[in-house]
């Protein structure tokens, strides 16, 4: 067989192989274009979403959880904020239920120790944050969701929402998938209220938003043996000549080098997760900052062998969009500890607005515990739709406190109960009797404001 014949046969074989791949892809695409039916669709498997989905399923509702990433937990796991809080206020527990169940089990299984919640922290609120193993939390959250009957679908996101009678038809796209879900109720736990926007509901956002943070930890040096005055002086010199940026270490060089804290953190300006392009840029900016930090740290005496011990896969986002809800929680409501008639959960944290220069928490007056009303979880003029988590209807200052994990877990459980009951009665969340919502929440281990 001459060279020309061999070449022709080779090209023909390639054509046949390419055709087989094309036919296989076409076949796969046809198979993936199916329609599923569920009672409750939760979008976003983060801090609030996993709790909402578990709660809905535990009440007997067919529940699907859509998560665009690869694991559950959101800020606590992918974002690396492995110290959820605050579940207690002024010596008493104010948030319990499924979130507390998960966190408690993670602490116990990892052999960790809970803080002393009976001890007043004053302005040291972080002393009541609970250190957990993020990887273990992922495993436990997934196990509990599956055990409850939640159908988890990773690597997928809604593309389009349409109302059809008393149902939503949601078009889903993902890795090798393109299909529709018919659902009675939707809970948007994306953090960006992105599903609310797809549904045509209004969102709130300031021109300036809080910076994000890429959480990491360095090793290869002994912090206790470093000359703190020398490294501080070199850090300030590097700041002045632009070798390092203030946002790279907004709490000073000690916040980068003190490995006793278990993590280091910087500020990523304009970090935004509301679109893939913006989220990509937030991740790139966070990693660029970390590389700049590492190169600088390795010039410090005693840190020549510094290396990265761990780095989270994503920049954690503090603020993007919030819904324009049936009620907007104001900072006056929050700092005044207002107890709403339709309050379903408590929330407790100082006003915690991060800016480029850092953060200066504003603590609540002794004895005050704010609440979250049902109306703040429901977009204006919506039907069969709720949110939970940091996209709760609120002004910017109130949201800076509402966005923390325990509060979001409380919202998630509330939304799960309301959506399940709305599905049961074939109605919209605002029309579900408050008395029954509160009764079920208590039966499910939640703490309901009185």
Secondary structure, DSSP 8 states (H G I E B T S, - for coil): --HHHHHHHHHHHHHHHHHHHHHHHHHHHHHH--EEEEEEEEE--STTHHHHHHHHHHTT--EEEEESSSSS-GGGTTS---EE--SEETTEE---HHHHHHHHHHHHHTT-----TTS--TT-GGGGSEE--HHHHHHHHHHHHHHHT-EEEESEEEEEEEEETTEEEEEEEETTEEEEEEEEEEEE-SSS-HHHHHTT--EE--SS---BB-EEEEESS-GGGS-HHHHHHHHHHHHHHTSS-GGGGTT-HHHHH-GGGS-EE--BTT---SSHHHHHHHHHHHHHHHHHHHHHHTTSTT-TT-EEEEE-SS-B-----EE-BSS-B-HHHHHTT---TTEEEEE---B--EETTEE--B---TT--EEEEGGGGSBTT-SSEEE-STTSSB-HHHHHHHTSHHHHHHHHHHHHHHHHHHHHTTS-GGGS-HHHHHHHHHHTT-----
